[in-house]
Amino acid sequence: MNEPAYAHTNTEHSMHDCIEACSYCHQVCLQTAMNHCLKVGGKHVEAEHFRLMMSCAEICQTSANFLLMSSNFHHRVCEVCSEVCAACALSCEKVGGMDECVDACTGCAESCRKMATAQH
């Protein structure tokens, strides 16, 4: 049976949305870590939290790149990205005063989770 004509459009749309979410999350985590956390100090620069923010920025950039390359492994990278983003959102929420980061990570985690579980 043939796929409906809209199937590729929806997949391409979801992929584009995920690339956007990953790119945005990369930008927000990196800028927040480097400009907010380092300035504020204290719990914002504790090793576990700061390392998680940097890990999140890196996996988001990698995930976006895998999607842009149409890599056959993008589902697996998106799965890891979703987990890291969810953990980063919780950490940023716990530290406090990082609402933009929490929102970016939560949105990226959701988008990557959808890509990870999409039919491939």
C-alpha positions as CSV (number, residue, x, y, z in Angstrom):
1,M,0.0,0.0,0.0
2,N,1.3,3.5,-0.9
3,E,1.9,6.1,1.8
4,P,-0.4,9.1,1.7
5,A,1.1,12.1,-0.2
6,Y,1.3,14.1,3.0
7,A,3.5,11.6,4.9
8,H,6.7,13.0,3.6
9,T,5.6,16.5,4.1
10,N,4.8,15.8,7.8
11,T,8.1,14.0,8.3
12,E,10.0,16.8,6.7
13,H,8.1,19.3,8.8
14,S,8.8,17.4,12.0
15,M,12.5,17.1,11.0
16,H,12.7,20.9,10.3
17,D,11.0,21.6,13.6
18,C,13.5,19.4,15.4
19,I,16.4,21.0,13.7
20,E,15.1,24.4,14.8
21,A,14.5,23.2,18.4
22,C,18.0,21.7,18.6
23,S,19.7,24.7,17.2
24,Y,17.8,27.0,19.5
25,C,18.5,24.9,22.6
26,H,22.2,24.7,21.7
27,Q,22.3,28.5,21.5
28,V,20.4,29.1,24.7
29,C,22.3,26.6,26.8
30,L,25.7,27.8,25.5
31,Q,24.9,31.5,26.0
32,T,23.2,30.9,29.4
33,A,26.2,28.9,30.7
34,M,28.8,31.3,29.4
35,N,27.0,34.6,30.1
36,H,24.6,34.0,33.0
37,C,26.0,31.1,35.0
38,L,29.6,32.2,35.0
39,K,28.5,35.7,36.0
40,V,26.2,34.6,38.8
41,G,28.4,31.8,40.1
42,G,27.5,29.7,43.1
43,K,25.2,26.8,42.3
44,H,25.1,27.9,38.6
45,V,28.7,26.9,38.2
46,E,28.7,23.7,40.3
47,A,30.4,21.0,38.2
48,E,27.5,18.7,37.7
49,H,25.1,21.4,36.6
50,F,27.6,23.3,34.4
51,R,28.8,20.1,32.8
52,L,25.2,19.1,32.0
53,M,24.5,22.5,30.4
54,M,27.6,22.1,28.2
55,S,26.7,18.5,27.3
56,C,23.2,19.7,26.4
57,A,24.6,22.4,24.1
58,E,26.9,19.8,22.4
59,I,24.3,17.1,21.9
60,C,21.8,19.6,20.5
61,Q,24.3,20.8,18.0
62,T,25.2,17.2,17.1
63,S,21.6,16.2,16.8
64,A,20.8,19.1,14.5
65,N,23.8,18.2,12.3
66,F,22.7,14.5,12.1
67,L,19.2,15.7,11.0
68,L,20.7,18.1,8.5
69,M,22.8,15.3,7.0
70,S,19.8,12.9,6.9
71,S,22.0,10.5,8.8
72,N,20.6,7.0,9.3
73,F,21.6,7.3,12.9
74,H,19.6,10.5,13.6
75,H,16.9,8.6,15.5
76,R,19.5,7.3,18.0
77,V,21.2,10.6,18.4
78,C,17.8,12.3,19.0
79,E,17.0,9.7,21.6
80,V,20.1,10.7,23.6
81,C,19.5,14.4,22.9
82,S,16.0,14.0,24.4
83,E,17.4,12.4,27.6
84,V,20.1,15.0,28.0
85,C,17.7,17.9,27.4
86,A,15.2,16.6,29.9
87,A,18.0,16.3,32.5
88,C,19.3,19.8,31.7
89,A,15.8,21.3,32.0
90,L,15.4,19.7,35.5
91,S,18.8,20.9,36.6
92,C,18.1,24.5,35.4
93,E,14.7,24.5,37.0
94,K,16.3,23.3,40.3
95,V,19.1,25.9,40.2
96,G,16.4,28.6,39.4
97,G,16.4,31.8,37.4
98,M,16.9,30.0,34.1
99,D,13.4,29.9,32.6
100,E,14.5,30.4,29.0
101,C,16.9,27.5,29.3
102,V,14.2,25.3,30.9
103,D,11.8,26.1,28.1
104,A,14.4,25.5,25.3
105,C,15.5,22.2,26.8
106,T,11.9,21.0,27.4
107,G,10.9,21.9,23.8
108,C,14.0,20.2,22.4
109,A,13.5,17.1,24.5
110,E,9.9,16.8,23.2
111,S,10.8,17.4,19.6
112,C,13.7,14.9,19.8
113,R,11.6,12.3,21.5
114,K,9.1,12.5,18.6
115,M,12.0,12.1,16.1
116,A,13.5,9.2,18.0
117,T,10.2,7.3,18.0
118,A,9.2,8.2,14.4
119,Q,8.9,5.4,11.9
120,H,12.3,4.9,10.1
